[in-house]
Amino acid sequence: MKVMVISAFFVLVLFSHAVAYDPLDPTGNITIKWDIMSWTPDGYVATVTMNNFQMYRHIMNPGWTLGWTWAKKEVIWSMVGAQTTEQGDCSKFKGNIPHCCKKNPIVVDMLPGVPYNQQYTNCCKGGVLASWGQDPAAAVSAFQLSIGLAGTSNKTVKLPKNFTLLGPGPGYTCGPAKVVPPTNFLSPDRRRKTQALMTWNVTCTYSQFLARKHPSCCVSFSSFYNETITPCPSCACGCENKNKCVKSDSKLLSVVGINTPRKDNSPLLQCTHHMCPVRVHWHVKLNYKDYWRVKVAITNFNYRMNYTMWTLVVQHPNLNNVTQVFSFDYKPLVPYESVNDTGMFYGTKFYNDLLMEAGPFGNVQSEVLLQKDKNTFTFRQGWAFPRKVYFNGEECMLPPPDTFPFLPNSAHAKLVGFSALACSAILLLLALW
């Protein structure tokens, strides 16, 4: 009995530390850098820079929301490039009124097109941040703020606490602020170097377990060598919206404004057996002597959501020999130098980088040509299908391995595949014990 309790404890400890760890992007995070640029009579002026170092997870509209708690009685006199959602109680100030007097301010990015005197470098994108792997130049957001009633030296400044980040929903957990070596800046002619007076960093990591209790996408399979189509698992994304879904031929879809997103981002899903907003379909299309071809299709079943800057990450052993991707952009992801089995697909700008809402245009697709590796290539035992699939950084639910489209007359292959799965489960249990 004691052994079972101890084992359960260690499993919980390991799980609690692993929820924010992504094996396909082990170093991915959002880093918030706070640089004090100058002192003022009662505080300082700081530049806050947010870098999205996640390879394939971006922040969509309506954008990020950043919050923290002041260590003392600080106020924000002014901001450029962002704004707080509330001013708070500033009644004790008789002359100049601060921008925000709240103990725990909530900051959002400015919208595009704000007046020039309210803009700052890398600001004003509505809080939208691209992923680092897709567009590093668009993966940065920044703003400047003037803080009062704070310290006026490195020894008297107190670091803010309890940082929170919504992107735009829950899922991010931020660590404490840590003082780091001051940031260096180069002049435009790159002949002079200056540095911040003080710098601290905050690191925020993402956990899909914290974001939602069900997956937000699923995967289906088919192949030229088997008439069977393996669908997404039933209720793969939960069936809470089953009573609110809409059939594809419903007259409700012709109502004006039905596609307008709600403030709470509640979906309006097309009625399906899987009830997922997004389905990824992997079809093994053709087999050549030295190559094989796959067709990948992504379908949106949410009538209220357009997916901008979408990303699709696939883990498959033959992605180390991708020859051509026809309608998507492609980039290999190598989180571990010794293994090259993961790649990121994303839309071509101004062509299919926008996955439209559910309907006739709510899908994007491409074909992928891969070269065979004679030492490892096989269509048996589901080898042609991916091991993991992520859409917009969220892991999708795959069908059970024993339902994959197998080669004809492959009863033995099915048995072997099931035995391998059973052996893996036994080995996992033995490892935990």
N, C-alpha and C positions, 0 to 999 in steps of 0.2 A: 504493500500500500504506500509506504514511504517513497519507494522508487517511482511509482506512478505520479505522485504529487510533485517530486523533484523534477521529473521529466516534463510534466505539464508546465511547471514554472519556467524551465529553460526554453521551452517552445514559445511561451508568451513573451519572454524577454527578447528572444531572437526576432519574433514577429514584430514587436513594437519598434525595434531598431531598423527593421527592413522595410517598413511600409513606405518610407520616403526614398527608397533606393530603387533605381531603375537599371537593370543589368545591361540594357542596350544604350544607356546614356549615363554611365556611373558618375561622371563629374558635372552633370547638368544642374544648374541652379540659376536663380536670379539674385544678383549681388547689388545691393544698394550702397553706394559710396557717398559719404557726407564729408565734403571738403570745406573747412573754414578759410575763407579768402581774405577777410579783413576784420579788424575789430571796430566796434562802434562805442559811443560813450556808455551804453548800458548792455552791450552784448556783442553780436557779430553778424557778418554776412556770410552765408554758406551756399554752396552749390551742391545739389543732391542729384546724383546720376544713377539711373537704374539700367543695368546691363542684363539682358536675357541670354545667359550662356547655355541654355537648353538647345540641343541640336535640332529637335523637331517639334517642340511644344511652344506655340506662340500664344499671345494674349489677344483675343478677338474683341470686337465691339460688344458691349459698351466700354471696354477698356479696364485698366487697372485702377484699384483704389488702395491707397497707402495710409496707414494709421500708426500712431505711436502714443506714448504717454510721457509728458515732460517730467524730468526729475525734480524740478523746483517749481517756480511760479512763472515760467517763461511765457511770453506772448509772441505772436508773429506780427511784426509791424507792417510788413509788405511782402508780396510774392510776385514773381514774374515767371511765366511759363506754366503755372498751375494755380489752383485755388483750393481753399478749404470749402467743404460743403456747408459749414455753419460758422457764424461769427462768434457765437457765445455771448456771455455777459461781460460787456466792456464798460459798464456804467461808472466804474471808479476812475476812468480816464476823462479829464476835463478838456484837454486840448485836442491833440491828434488822437484819433481813434484807431486802434490796431486792426489789422486785417482779421485776426482771430485771437480770442482770449480763452479758448477751451483748453482744459487740462489734457484732453486726448483728442487732438485735431484729426480730421479725416480729409485727405488730400486727393484730388482728382486732376487729371490732365486737362489742359484747355482744348477746345475744339479747333479744327482747322479754320483759318480765315479770321482769327481774332486780330484786333488792331496791332500794328507793328510794335507799339510801345509796351504791349503786354506779352510779347514773345521772347523766347530764349532759345539758345541752341538746342536742337533735338527735342523741342517741345511741340505741343499743339497738334497731336495726332489722334486726339480723342481717346488716349490711353491704349491704343493698339500698338503691340510690339511684335515684330517678326521673330521667328526662331533664328538662332545663331547659324545653324546649318543652311538655312534657306536664304537669308539676306542679312549678313552681319551689320551692314550700314543702317538698317531699319530696326535693329534689335536694341536700340539705345533710346532712352527717354531721360530728360533732365529738366530741372527748374531751379530757380534761385529764390532764397528767402532771407529776410532780415529779422533776426531774433532779438528781442529785448528782455530785460529783467533776467539776464543770464550772466554767466561769468565773462570776464574780459581778458582772460589769459588761459594758457593751457592747463594751469593748475586749478583754476576756479570753475571752468566749464564742466558741467555734468552731462553725461551722455543720456539721451532719451532711452526709454525702456519699452518693453512690450510691443514691439513692432508687429504689425499685421499687414497682410497683403491679400487682396482679392483679385482674381485674374480671369474673368470678372467674378466668378463664383468662388466657393470655398475650395480648399485643397492644398494651399500653401501654408507652411509652418516656418516662421522666421526665428532665427537664433538671436542671442543678445548682441548688442553693438560692441565691437572690439576695436580698440585703438590700433592703427597700423602705421607704418612709415608714411610720411606726408607724400601726397601725389605730386609728381613733377610735371611741369607744363613747358612746352617749347613755344617760342615766339613764332609768328608767321614766317619769318625768314629763316627759322631754325638755327639761329646763331646765339640765342640767349635762353637759358633755362631758369625758370622760377619754380617755387613750390608752395603748396598750401601751408597755412600756419598750423593746421592740425587736421587729421583725417581719421575717420572710423568707418568700418564696414559692417554691414548686416547681410547675412546669407539666408535666403529663403528657398526651401526645397518643396517639391510637389509630391503629393500622395494621392493616387486615384481612390484609395480606400476612404480618405477623408472627404473627397469631392462628392462621391455619390455611392449608393449602396448597390447599384446595378451597373453593368457596362452600358456604354452609349453607342455601341456598334457591334455588328456580328459579321460572320464570314460564311459564305456558301461556296461549294465546289462543284465542278463538272469537268468532263474530259471527252476527247474524241473516241476513246477506246471503251467507253462504258456508257450505256444509255441512262444510267442512274444519275440523277442530280441530287447532291447532298445539300439540303437546305440549311438555313440558320436554325439553331435549336429553338424550340417553341418557348416563347416568353423569355428569350435570351436577355432582353433589357428590362425585364419586369413587365407585369401586365396591369399596373396601376391605371394606365390611360386607356384600357380596353373599352371602357364604357363611354369614352369621350373621343374615340377615333372617328375618322371620316372615310367613307368608301370613295374610291377613285372616281366613281360616276355620280357622286352626290351633287345635287343642285346647290348645296351650301357653298361650294367652291366658287360659284359665280357671284357671290355677294361681295360688294365693294368693301375693301378694307380687311377681308378675311386673312390676308397674308401679312398684316401689320404685326410686328413683334409686340408682345405684352411687356409691361414693366418688370414682371416677375419671371420673364423668359419661359413661361409655360408653353409647352409644345402643342401643336395640333398635328397629330400623326395620322398618316394613312393607315387604315386597318390592315394589319398583316398578322401572321401567326407568331412572328418574332417580336413585334412591337418595338423595333429599334428605329431611332432617327436615321441611322446610316447603315447600309449594307455594302460589304465589299465582296465581289464575286471573282473567283480565280478559276479560269477555264484553260485547261491544257488543250491547245488548239491543233497543233501540227507536230509531226515528228519527221525530221530529216536525218540524213546519214550522220552529219557532224553537229547538227543544231536541233533545237526544239523551240517551239513558240508558245507563248502564254498570252491570253487576253485578260486584262484586269479592268473591271468596271466598278465604279463607285456610284451608288444610288442614294439620293436624299429622300426620305419619307416624311420630313417635317415641313408642313406648309407655311411655317412662320420663320424659317431660318435659312439664310444664305450663308454658306461657309466661305469666307475670304481667306486667302493664303493657306488653303488646306494642305496638309501633309499626310502621306501614307508611308509607313515604315513596315518593311517586310523582312522576316528572317527566314532564309532558305539556303541550303548548302551550295547551290549552284549560282548564287549571286556573285561569286568571285569570278564568274566568266560571262558577265553581261556583255553582249555584242552590240545591241542597239535597242533603244527605247524610242518608240515612234511618235507618241503624242504627249508624253509627259517629260518634264526634266527629271534627271536622275543623279543621285550622288551617293557613292558608297559610304557607309558609316563603319568605322573600324575602332570600336571602343577598346578592343584588345588587339594588339599588334599582330599576334600570332593567328588570329581568326578573322576572315573576311567573308562573312555570310549574311551581312545585314546591309540594306540599302534604303534610301529615302526617295520616294517619288513625290513630285509636287507639280502644280500646274504651270504651264508656260504663260508668261505675262501677256495680258491683253488677248489671250486665246481661251484658256480653260482654267485659269487660276481662281475662278469664282464658281463654286458648286451651287447652282441655283436651288431654290426651294422646290419642294415636291411638285411633280407635274411632268409634262412632256420634256422639259429642258432640265430636269433635276438629276442629271447624271453626267459623268465624265468617264472616258475610257481610253485605253491605250493597249498596244501590243508590245511584248518584250521578247526579243530574240536572244537565246542563251546558247553558248557553245557547250557541247558535251565534254565531260571529263570521263574518259573511258574507264578510269580506275574506280569511279564512284557512281557513275550514272546508271539509273534504273528507274523504271516506272512502277516497280513492285512496292507493295507495302506502304503506299501513300507517300513515297519519296518525292513525287512531283509537286506536292502541296506544301505551303509554308508552315513553319513551326510556330511563329508568332506574327500577329498583324496589329499595328497601331494606326488609328486614324486621329489626326490632330492631337497626338500624344496620349490618347486613351487606348488601352489594350482592348481589342475586340474579342468577343467570345467565338471560339472555333468549334466546329462540330466534333463529336467524339471520334477518336482515331479509327474505331472499328466501323464507322459509317462512310469513310472516304471511298470514292470511286476506284475500285481495284481493277486490275487486269482481268479479262474473262477467264473463267475456270481457275480462279485463284483462291479456292477454299483453304488450301494450305497456307497461303500468304496471310489470310485473315487470322488463322489460328496462331501463326507465328507473331503477328502484330499484337494480338491480345496477350500472348504469353510474355512478350517483351514488356508490355504495359504493366502486367501483374508483377513481373520481376522487379520493375522499377519501384512500384509501390512498396513491395516487401523490403527492398534495400533502403528506402527512405525511412520506413518504420524501424528497421534495425539501426540506422544511423541515429535516430532520435533516442533509442534506448541505449 
